[in-house]
Structure formats: C-alpha cells, structure tokens
Amino acid sequence: MTQLAAGLMASGGDKRIAIDPQTGLNAYLVAPRPSGVMAYSSSTANDISPTAFAEVQRRLCRLAPTGRLDAAAYRVALDGLRERIRQALRLPASTEVVFAASGTDLEFVGLAVAHRVDSAGIDNVLLGADEVGSGCVHSSRGHFFADQTPLGLAVRPGEPIDPDRPDLVRLHALAARGMGGVPTPSEDLLLEIGAIVAEAGRAGRHALVHVVHGSKTGLILPSFAHIDALRRRFGERLSFVVDACQCRLGGSTVASYLARGATVFLTGSKFMGGPPFSGIALVPRAAMQRAAPLPAGFGQLFYRAEWPEAWPGADRLPDGANLGLLLRLEASIYELELYQRLTPADVRRTLDLFDEAVDALTARLGAVRAIPQLANEWQDASARPQEMRSLVTVDLSQTRRRIGFDRARALHRMLFEDLGRRVLGAANRVAAARRVRLGQPVKCIALPEGGHAGTLRIGLSMPQMVEFAAMDSASLQARLHADMAAIAAKLDLIADL
C-alpha cells in the first residue's frame, strides 16, 4: 500500500508533479513520501508528514485498495471534503467548493466565475505576476500552461483552451512592488484598477480583479476598504478572486472575502502543509449562479465531480476520477483540521520564537528581511495578520557578497545537496552535508542597477506548527535556533564555492 500511495500521490497533475527516476524527486525537490530533510519550504512545497501519509494510506485502503476509483465514488469523496473544509474554516453552507490539480489551474475557476452570457469577454486584472505562480500568466489568459492537463491529455502551452474564443480574455498585469521592493500603495492600485474596469465596461466586457492575500512573499493588496470602494462604484460589472494560495489566513478573513462576493483560492500544498499539488476554490453561491455555462474547453481540464453539481454547464464535463488529487487533498485537509485545534496562544508562541530565530539567522548572514508585506501599513508590524508571520523573505543582496537572483537560485539548489566532500575540516563537512530545503527565490526586489535581488524564503507549515505546539518553550527555542544556525552555516560555506 505504501508504494501504491506514493505512486498515486505523484499522478493526476502536469509535468511538475512527475518524479525524476534518477532522484526520486519532483521539480520542487520533493518526494511523494515522508522525508528526513530539514525543510522550511512551505512557500514552495512540502514533504508529506508521516502522520498525513499514514492517513492517506488508510483512506486509500478504504476507498480504492486496487488504485482505481469510479466517478460516483469520487463525487462522494469530494463532497465529504467539501463539508470538512466548510467546518474547519467555519464557512457558511452557501460556500461552494471547486477542486483543481494545482493553484495555477485555479485561475480557470476565476475565469468561470467571471464568464457572462451577455459579455463580449473578460478583462482580467492580475496583480504581482512575479509573486504568484509562474504559470498563472498563461492560465489567467485562458491558455494551457503545461503540455499535459490533469486528465492526462496532451496539449500545447500558450494555446487557448477554447479555440473558438481565443480573444475571450484580455490580461492586465499590474506591478505589486516598485524599485527596492517597496509595495505599490493600495491607493495607486485603486486608481489603476478603476480605469481598467471602466474601460472594460465601455467595451461590453466583464472585469475580473485579482486580490492578493499572501503572495510568494506575503504581500496583501488591495485593502478591504479599496475592494469595497470598487464594489460600490462598479457593482456587478466586476468580479473578484482572492489569490490566497499560500493559505496564510484564518477562516474569519476567508469569510470576510466571501461576504464581499469574492472567490477565494487556496492550495493544500503551501502553509496547509500537504504535498504538491492541489487547489481549492471557495465560491459564494450567488457568484456561481451569475456565471455563464462552463466553456467547452474546461472538459480537457476537470472532471465533473470537481465542480458543484449545480454549476451552470458542469454536466458538460467528463465523468472520471483523479485519485492522486483526491489523496493529496485528503492529506492537506487532515493537516488543516489538526492545525485548527491549536489555541491562539500556541500559534503566537511559536511565531514569536520563529521570529527570534530568523532574526539571529539574518544577523549572522548580514542580511535583512525583505520590505514587509502590507502595502499600506508596512511600517507597522502590529498590523500584519498573524498567519503572515509564518513566512519570511530574506534579502541576500544586502550581505557582503551582494547576492543576486541567479546566484540565489544556485544556492537554493546547493542547500539541498550533500556538499560535504567539497569543503575542508570535519565541522565544515558536517555543515555542508546537511540537506536543507527552503522556499525558492522570487523576483520581488528590483535593483537600481538592473536585475533583481537574491532572496530565500523561510516558512513554517501547519504540520510544523502542530509539532512545535507540543514542545515546551525552552526546547522549541533551542530547536529553532539550532535549525536557523544550521541554515546560516551552510549558506556561509556554499556562498563561496
């Protein structure tokens, strides 16, 4: 059952999920089973925890011991997960849930929400393209972003999913940060978005506005006040989707977005702590009811059970089952439910000690944290949502080595490798041999001389939060400081290799 579960966990997605037979890892250096690697990589991808893997095997044994699942059983299993998500996040029963094979695939759900029978097309406003999934620039246009869909169909990246409507979507990409990584003020975004939505209306098109709640570096924009201003001005001429794929927000914040009519994107593979890849779209029922029938091209991307039965045009989708996606969702929602049992005091204590340990790491490296996350109140750390404190972006361009983006990418890979044989001295060999996975560098800080600063992201996951909550404060403090010291020691060694 272990081999079957591991094999299925790496199925039912695009090429990013495929396992390299040489390394046993996917493109994100993750295996489809538990690992002993030191990982603070939840901003990119997680190893599945031992307890979640055991839960996946139990569920597989019960649902599909032969590795096959029919469409009816798939619907029952996904409906069960829908209810568990609503309960875990304390969401109203009117919250509809769509499942997708990745956060990138969730962009297609946003287009479905904004699709209108009487509209000439969709004007899609995407914020911070460099701080969301790299394939989103394709999927947010209604184009394929990989050479294979989750249903196993061969396609061509960049081609429209609906060739009869190649002009259905016009993309407007807005910068989330300016020079030096300073967040774009929400007031500026309000003006830019307002102009785009007004022009879309004059062209008979529906506008879809992306809100970013926790980008790859934890950025949040625009503000609730400015979302409300856009809603008052344009009413039903625009729709909102919230890219909260990092899942660094609480159920009350999700409910606030849903109450404003916005669709919320989550993934189970970031802060939630599940394995890559899985996507969850939370849709207000009223937004579903306003949508036009699903475009025909969606039949290449989704099975019928992954959409609510009442969604217009869902009956056009093929029957079938993506067992790999189901198991990844099972693991992620299992971790969510465990995390929800923690008290606010448990969470706050871990985050306080994590902050302290990361400060020690940056001091040792001579690095700084990237400019904080809130676009309006970035100077006031107390205004940051608590969940955002679980992710820190470290700016390596401020160290004595002045590390740029390309060098940071190489260091990210070298951190994961056993490099003990390349250094002298027993202590150095031990440090260099330690395998470490951090979040991938992201282009969030443009440099005056051109190019981007090198960054690395250090993030906690829900399974780590649960593990750390069971430790006494002295032991947890020692653990976090030891881990950050090990990361700093290896970075110091490999930066000059």
C-alpha positions as CSV (number, residue, x, y, z in Angstrom):
1,M,0.0,0.0,0.0
2,T,2.9,2.3,0.7
3,Q,4.2,2.1,-2.9
4,L,0.7,2.4,-4.4
5,A,0.0,5.5,-2.3
6,A,3.4,7.1,-3.2
7,G,2.8,6.5,-6.9
8,L,-0.7,7.9,-6.9
9,M,0.4,11.0,-5.0
10,A,2.6,11.9,-8.0
11,S,-0.2,11.4,-10.5
12,G,-3.1,13.5,-11.8
13,G,-1.2,16.7,-12.5
14,D,1.0,18.4,-15.0
15,K,4.7,17.7,-15.6
16,R,5.8,19.5,-12.4
17,I,4.5,16.6,-10.3
18,A,6.3,13.9,-12.3
19,I,9.0,12.1,-10.4
20,D,12.6,12.0,-11.8
21,P,13.6,8.3,-11.8
22,Q,17.2,9.3,-11.1
23,T,16.5,11.3,-7.9
24,G,13.0,10.1,-6.8
25,L,12.0,13.8,-6.6
26,N,9.7,16.1,-8.5
27,A,10.7,19.5,-9.9
28,Y,10.4,21.1,-6.4
29,L,12.9,18.5,-4.9
30,V,10.0,16.8,-3.1
31,A,9.4,13.0,-2.8
32,P,5.8,11.6,-2.7
33,R,6.5,10.2,0.8
34,P,7.9,11.5,4.1
35,S,11.5,12.7,4.1
36,G,14.2,13.5,6.7
37,V,15.3,16.7,5.0
38,M,15.3,19.9,7.1
39,A,12.6,21.9,5.4
40,Y,11.3,25.4,5.9
41,S,9.9,25.5,2.4
42,S,6.2,25.8,2.8
43,S,6.1,28.8,0.5
44,T,7.1,26.5,-2.4
45,A,6.4,22.9,-1.5
46,N,6.3,20.4,1.4
47,D,7.2,16.8,2.1
48,I,4.1,15.0,3.3
49,S,4.2,14.4,7.0
50,P,4.4,10.8,8.4
51,T,1.0,11.1,10.1
52,A,-0.6,12.5,6.9
53,F,1.0,9.8,4.8
54,A,-0.4,7.2,7.2
55,E,-3.9,8.8,6.9
56,V,-3.6,8.8,3.1
57,Q,-2.8,5.0,3.1
58,R,-5.8,4.4,5.4
59,R,-8.1,6.3,3.1
60,L,-6.7,4.6,0.0
61,C,-7.2,1.2,1.6
62,R,-10.8,2.1,2.3
63,L,-11.7,4.0,-0.9
64,A,-9.7,2.3,-3.7
65,P,-7.4,-0.6,-2.5
66,T,-6.8,-1.5,-6.1
67,G,-5.8,2.0,-7.1
68,R,-9.0,2.6,-9.1
69,L,-12.0,4.7,-8.2
70,D,-15.2,5.3,-10.2
71,A,-16.8,8.6,-10.9
72,A,-19.6,8.1,-8.4
73,A,-17.3,7.3,-5.5
74,Y,-15.1,10.2,-6.5
75,R,-18.1,12.6,-6.2
76,V,-19.0,11.2,-2.7
77,A,-15.4,11.5,-1.5
78,L,-15.0,15.1,-2.8
79,D,-18.4,16.1,-1.3
80,G,-17.1,14.8,2.0
81,L,-14.0,17.0,1.7
82,R,-16.2,20.0,0.8
83,E,-18.1,19.7,4.1
84,R,-14.9,19.2,6.1
85,I,-13.4,22.4,4.6
86,R,-16.5,24.4,5.5
87,Q,-16.4,23.0,9.0
88,A,-12.7,23.5,9.5
89,L,-12.8,27.2,8.3
90,R,-16.3,27.8,9.8
91,L,-17.7,28.9,6.5
92,P,-21.4,29.2,5.6
93,A,-23.2,26.3,4.0
94,S,-23.7,28.5,0.9
95,T,-20.0,28.3,0.2
96,E,-19.5,26.3,-3.0
97,V,-16.2,24.4,-3.4
98,V,-14.3,23.7,-6.7
99,F,-11.2,21.4,-6.7
100,A,-8.3,21.8,-9.1
101,A,-5.0,19.9,-9.6
102,S,-2.9,23.0,-8.7
103,G,-3.0,26.7,-7.8
104,T,-2.3,27.5,-11.4
105,D,-5.3,25.6,-12.5
106,L,-7.4,27.6,-10.1
107,E,-7.1,30.6,-12.5
108,F,-9.5,28.8,-14.8
109,V,-12.1,28.7,-12.0
110,G,-11.7,32.5,-11.7
111,L,-12.5,32.8,-15.4
112,A,-15.5,30.6,-15.0
113,V,-16.8,32.9,-12.2
114,A,-16.4,36.0,-14.4
115,H,-17.8,34.4,-17.6
116,R,-21.1,36.0,-18.5
117,V,-23.6,35.2,-21.2
118,D,-24.1,38.8,-22.3
119,S,-20.4,39.8,-22.1
120,A,-18.0,40.3,-25.0
121,G,-15.2,38.8,-22.9
122,I,-13.3,39.1,-19.7
123,D,-10.7,41.8,-18.7
124,N,-8.5,40.1,-16.2
125,V,-6.5,42.3,-13.8
126,L,-3.6,40.3,-12.4
127,L,-1.6,41.8,-9.5
128,G,2.1,40.9,-8.9
129,A,2.6,38.4,-11.7
130,D,6.2,37.7,-10.3
131,E,4.7,36.9,-6.9
132,V,2.1,34.4,-7.9
133,G,2.5,31.0,-9.7
134,S,4.7,31.3,-12.8
135,G,2.1,29.5,-15.0
136,C,-0.6,31.9,-14.0
137,V,0.3,34.3,-16.8
138,H,-1.0,31.6,-19.1
139,S,-3.9,30.2,-17.2
140,S,-5.2,33.7,-16.3
141,R,-5.5,34.3,-20.1
142,G,-7.4,31.1,-20.6
143,H,-4.5,29.4,-22.1
144,F,-2.9,26.0,-21.3
145,F,0.3,26.4,-19.2
146,A,1.7,22.9,-19.5
147,D,2.0,20.2,-22.1
148,Q,-0.4,17.9,-20.2
149,T,-3.6,18.5,-18.4
150,P,-4.6,16.8,-15.1
151,L,-6.8,14.5,-17.2
152,G,-3.7,13.2,-19.0
153,L,-4.4,14.9,-22.3
154,A,-1.6,16.3,-24.4
155,V,-1.9,20.0,-25.1
156,R,0.4,22.9,-26.2
157,P,1.3,25.5,-23.6
158,G,0.2,29.0,-24.6
159,E,-2.7,27.8,-26.8
160,P,-6.3,28.9,-25.7
161,I,-8.3,26.2,-24.0
162,D,-11.3,27.2,-26.1
163,P,-10.0,27.8,-29.7
164,D,-13.4,29.2,-30.7
165,R,-12.9,32.1,-28.3
166,P,-9.2,32.9,-28.5
167,D,-9.9,36.5,-27.5
168,L,-12.1,35.7,-24.6
169,V,-9.6,37.1,-22.0
170,R,-7.5,40.2,-22.1
171,L,-4.9,40.3,-19.4
172,H,-3.8,43.4,-17.5
173,A,-0.8,42.8,-15.3
174,L,-0.1,45.4,-12.5
175,A,3.1,45.6,-10.5
176,A,2.8,44.7,-6.8
177,R,6.1,46.3,-5.9
178,G,8.3,49.2,-7.1
179,M,12.0,49.8,-7.0
180,G,13.7,48.3,-4.0
181,G,10.8,46.0,-3.4
182,V,8.6,48.7,-1.9
183,P,4.9,47.6,-2.1
184,T,2.7,49.5,-4.5
185,P,0.3,51.6,-2.4
186,S,-3.2,50.3,-2.4
187,E,-4.5,53.8,-3.3
188,D,-2.4,53.7,-6.6
189,L,-3.8,50.3,-7.4
190,L,-7.3,51.5,-6.8
191,L,-6.9,54.2,-9.4
192,E,-5.3,51.8,-12.0
193,I,-7.9,49.1,-11.4
194,G,-10.8,51.6,-11.6
195,A,-9.6,52.9,-15.0
196,I,-9.3,49.3,-16.4
197,V,-12.7,48.3,-15.1
198,A,-14.3,51.4,-16.6
199,E,-12.8,50.8,-20.0
200,A,-13.9,47.1,-19.9
201,G,-17.5,48.2,-19.2
202,R,-17.4,50.6,-22.2
203,A,-16.3,47.7,-24.4
204,G,-19.1,45.4,-23.1
205,R,-16.6,43.2,-21.2
206,H,-16.7,41.9,-17.6
207,A,-13.8,42.7,-15.3
208,L,-12.1,40.2,-13.1
209,V,-9.9,41.7,-10.4
210,H,-7.3,39.6,-8.5
211,V,-6.8,40.4,-4.9
212,V,-3.5,39.2,-3.5
213,H,-3.7,37.9,0.1
214,G,-0.3,36.4,0.8
215,S,1.8,36.4,-2.3
216,K,5.0,34.4,-2.5
217,T,6.5,37.0,-0.1
218,G,3.3,37.5,1.9
219,L,2.1,40.7,0.2
220,I,-1.6,41.8,0.8
221,L,-3.3,44.2,-1.6
222,P,-5.5,46.0,-2.3
223,S,-7.1,46.7,1.1
224,F,-10.6,45.7,2.1
225,A,-11.6,49.4,2.1
226,H,-10.5,49.7,-1.6
227,I,-12.2,46.5,-2.5
228,D,-15.4,48.0,-1.0
229,A,-14.9,51.2,-3.0
230,L,-14.6,49.3,-6.3
231,R,-17.7,47.3,-5.4
232,R,-19.7,50.5,-4.7
233,R,-18.6,52.1,-7.9
234,F,-19.0,49.2,-10.3
235,G,-21.4,46.7,-8.7
236,E,-21.9,43.6,-10.7
237,R,-19.8,44.8,-13.6
238,L,-16.8,43.2,-12.0
239,S,-15.9,40.1,-10.0
240,F,-13.2,39.5,-7.5
241,V,-10.9,36.5,-6.9
242,V,-8.6,36.4,-4.0
243,D,-5.2,34.6,-4.6
244,A,-4.7,33.3,-1.1
245,C,-2.9,30.2,-2.4
246,Q,-0.3,30.4,0.3
247,C,-3.2,29.8,2.7
248,R,-1.7,32.2,5.4
249,L,-5.1,33.5,6.6
250,G,-7.7,32.5,9.0
251,G,-11.3,31.4,8.5
252,S,-12.7,34.8,9.5
253,T,-10.7,36.5,6.8
254,V,-11.9,34.0,4.2
255,A,-15.5,34.6,5.4
256,S,-14.9,38.4,5.0
257,Y,-13.9,38.0,1.4
258,L,-16.8,35.6,0.7
259,A,-19.2,38.1,2.2
260,R,-18.0,40.6,-0.3
261,G,-18.8,38.2,-3.2
262,A,-15.2,37.3,-3.8
263,T,-14.0,33.8,-4.7
264,V,-11.0,32.7,-2.6
265,F,-8.2,30.5,-3.9
266,L,-6.4,28.2,-1.5
267,T,-3.8,25.4,-2.1
268,G,-3.2,22.5,0.2
269,S,0.4,22.4,-0.6
270,K,1.8,25.6,1.0
271,F,1.1,26.7,4.6
272,M,-1.5,24.0,4.9
273,G,1.4,21.5,4.7
274,G,0.1,19.0,2.2
275,P,2.1,17.6,-0.7
276,P,2.2,19.3,-4.1
277,F,-0.2,19.8,-5.9
278,S,-3.8,20.6,-5.1
279,G,-6.2,23.6,-5.4
280,I,-9.4,24.7,-3.6
281,A,-11.7,27.5,-4.8
282,L,-14.3,28.8,-2.3
283,V,-17.1,30.4,-4.3
284,P,-20.1,32.3,-2.9
285,R,-23.2,30.6,-4.2
286,A,-24.5,33.9,-5.7
287,A,-21.4,34.2,-7.8
288,M,-21.8,30.7,-9.1
289,Q,-25.4,31.4,-10.0
290,R,-24.4,34.5,-12.1
291,A,-21.9,32.6,-14.1
292,A,-22.4,31.5,-17.7
293,P,-22.2,27.8,-18.5
294,L,-18.6,26.5,-18.4
295,P,-16.7,26.9,-21.7
296,A,-16.3,23.7,-23.7
297,G,-12.5,23.7,-23.2
298,F,-12.9,23.0,-19.5
299,G,-13.7,19.4,-20.4
300,Q,-9.9,19.0,-21.0
301,L,-9.0,20.2,-17.5
302,F,-11.6,19.0,-15.0
303,Y,-13.8,16.0,-14.1
304,R,-17.4,16.7,-13.4
305,A,-17.2,15.8,-9.6
306,E,-14.6,18.5,-9.1
307,W,-17.3,21.2,-9.6
308,P,-20.5,21.6,-7.7
309,E,-23.4,19.8,-9.3
310,A,-25.4,23.0,-9.6
311,W,-22.7,24.9,-11.5
312,P,-24.0,26.0,-14.9
313,G,-22.6,23.7,-17.6
314,A,-20.9,21.3,-15.2
315,D,-22.8,18.5,-16.9
316,R,-20.6,19.1,-20.0
317,L,-17.5,17.9,-18.1
318,P,-16.4,14.2,-18.4
319,D,-17.1,11.7,-15.7
320,G,-14.0,10.3,-14.2
321,A,-11.8,10.3,-11.1
322,N,-8.4,11.9,-10.3
323,L,-7.3,9.6,-7.4
324,G,-4.0,11.3,-7.0
325,L,-5.6,14.7,-6.5
326,L,-8.1,13.2,-4.0
327,L,-5.3,11.7,-1.9
328,R,-3.3,15.0,-1.9
329,L,-6.5,16.8,-0.8
330,E,-7.1,14.2,1.9
331,A,-3.6,14.9,3.3
332,S,-3.9,18.6,3.2
333,I,-7.3,18.8,4.9
334,Y,-6.1,16.3,7.5
335,E,-3.4,18.8,8.4
336,L,-5.8,21.8,8.3
337,E,-8.1,20.0,10.8
338,L,-5.1,19.3,13.2
339,Y,-4.0,22.9,13.0
340,Q,-7.4,24.2,13.8
341,R,-7.2,22.5,17.2
342,L,-4.3,24.8,18.3
343,T,-5.1,27.7,20.6
344,P,-4.2,31.3,19.6
345,A,-1.6,31.2,22.4
346,D,0.0,28.1,20.9
347,V,0.3,29.8,17.5
348,R,1.6,33.1,18.9
349,R,4.3,31.4,21.0
350,T,5.7,29.5,18.0
351,L,5.6,32.6,15.8
352,D,7.4,34.7,18.4
353,L,10.2,32.2,18.8
354,F,10.4,31.7,15.0
355,D,10.8,35.5,14.6
356,E,13.6,35.5,17.2
357,A,15.4,32.6,15.5
358,V,15.1,34.2,12.0
359,D,16.5,37.5,13.3
360,A,19.5,35.6,14.6
361,L,20.0,34.0,11.1
362,T,19.8,37.3,9.3
363,A,22.2,38.9,11.8
364,R,24.7,36.1,11.2
365,L,24.5,36.4,7.4
366,G,24.4,40.2,7.5
367,A,21.2,40.0,5.6
368,V,17.9,41.8,6.0
369,R,14.2,40.8,5.7
370,A,12.5,42.0,2.6
371,I,10.3,45.0,3.0
372,P,7.2,43.9,4.9
373,Q,4.1,42.7,3.4
374,L,1.3,45.2,3.8
375,A,1.0,47.8,1.0
376,N,-0.5,50.5,3.3
377,E,0.8,49.8,6.8
378,W,4.1,48.2,6.1
379,Q,5.9,50.3,8.7
380,D,3.6,48.9,11.4
381,A,4.4,45.3,12.2
382,S,1.5,45.0,14.5
383,A,-0.9,45.4,11.6
384,R,0.4,42.2,9.9
385,P,-2.1,39.3,10.1
386,Q,-0.7,36.6,12.4
387,E,-0.6,33.9,9.8
388,M,1.7,36.1,7.6
389,R,4.4,35.9,10.3
390,S,4.9,32.2,9.3
391,L,6.8,33.4,6.2
392,V,9.9,35.5,6.0
393,T,11.7,36.6,2.8
394,V,15.4,37.1,3.3
395,D,17.1,39.7,1.1
396,L,20.6,38.4,0.3
397,S,21.6,41.4,-1.8
398,Q,22.4,43.3,1.4
399,T,25.1,40.8,2.5
400,R,28.8,41.4,1.9
401,R,28.5,39.1,-1.1
402,R,25.8,41.1,-2.8
403,I,24.0,38.0,-4.0
404,G,21.7,38.5,-7.0
405,F,18.8,36.5,-8.1
406,D,20.6,33.9,-10.4
407,R,23.1,33.2,-7.7
408,A,20.3,32.8,-5.1
409,R,18.7,30.2,-7.4
410,A,22.0,28.2,-7.4
411,L,22.4,28.5,-3.7
412,H,18.8,27.2,-3.2
413,R,19.7,24.1,-5.1
414,M,23.1,23.7,-3.3
415,L,21.4,23.9,0.1
416,F,19.6,20.8,-0.8
417,E,22.7,18.9,-1.9
418,D,25.2,17.0,0.3
419,L,28.3,19.0,-0.4
420,G,30.4,17.7,2.5
421,R,33.2,16.4,0.2
422,R,33.8,19.9,-1.3
423,V,34.9,21.5,2.0
424,L,37.8,21.1,4.4
425,G,37.5,20.4,8.1
426,A,35.3,18.0,9.9
427,A,32.9,20.6,11.3
428,N,32.6,22.2,7.9
429,R,31.9,18.9,6.2
430,V,29.1,18.2,8.7
431,A,27.5,21.6,8.0
432,A,27.9,21.3,4.2
433,A,26.5,17.8,4.2
434,R,23.2,18.8,5.9
435,R,20.4,18.8,3.3
436,V,18.1,21.9,3.6
437,R,15.1,22.9,1.6
438,L,13.9,26.5,1.7
439,G,11.4,28.4,-0.4
440,Q,12.5,29.2,-3.9
441,P,13.9,32.7,-4.6
442,V,11.4,35.1,-6.0
443,K,11.9,38.4,-8.0
444,C,10.4,40.8,-5.5
445,I,13.2,43.4,-5.2
446,A,14.2,45.3,-8.4
447,L,17.7,46.7,-8.1
448,P,18.6,50.3,-9.3
449,E,21.5,48.9,-11.4
450,G,19.2,46.4,-13.1
451,G,18.2,42.8,-12.3
452,H,16.7,41.6,-9.0
453,A,18.0,40.9,-5.5
454,G,18.7,37.4,-4.5
455,T,16.2,36.1,-1.9
456,L,15.4,33.0,0.0
457,R,12.1,32.3,1.8
458,I,11.9,30.6,5.2
459,G,8.4,29.4,6.1
460,L,6.6,27.3,8.6
461,S,3.7,24.9,7.7
462,M,0.7,23.8,9.6
463,P,2.3,20.4,10.4
464,Q,5.3,22.2,11.9
465,M,3.1,24.4,13.9
466,V,1.3,21.4,15.3
467,E,4.6,19.7,16.1
468,F,6.1,22.8,17.7
469,A,3.0,23.4,19.8
470,A,3.7,20.1,21.6
471,M,7.2,21.2,22.7
472,D,8.0,23.3,25.8
473,S,9.2,26.8,25.2
474,A,12.9,26.1,26.0
475,S,13.1,23.1,23.8
476,L,11.3,24.9,20.9
477,Q,13.6,27.9,21.2
478,A,16.6,25.7,21.1
479,R,15.3,23.7,18.1
480,L,14.5,26.8,16.1
481,H,17.8,28.5,16.8
482,A,19.7,25.3,16.0
483,D,17.9,24.9,12.7
484,M,18.5,28.6,11.7
485,A,22.1,28.3,12.7
486,A,22.5,25.2,10.5
487,I,21.0,27.0,7.6
488,A,23.2,30.0,8.1
489,A,26.3,27.8,8.5
490,K,25.6,26.0,5.2
491,L,24.9,29.2,3.3
492,D,28.1,30.7,4.6
493,L,30.1,27.7,3.3
494,I,28.5,27.3,-0.1
495,A,28.2,31.0,-1.0
496,D,32.0,31.0,-1.8
497,L,32.1,27.6,-3.6
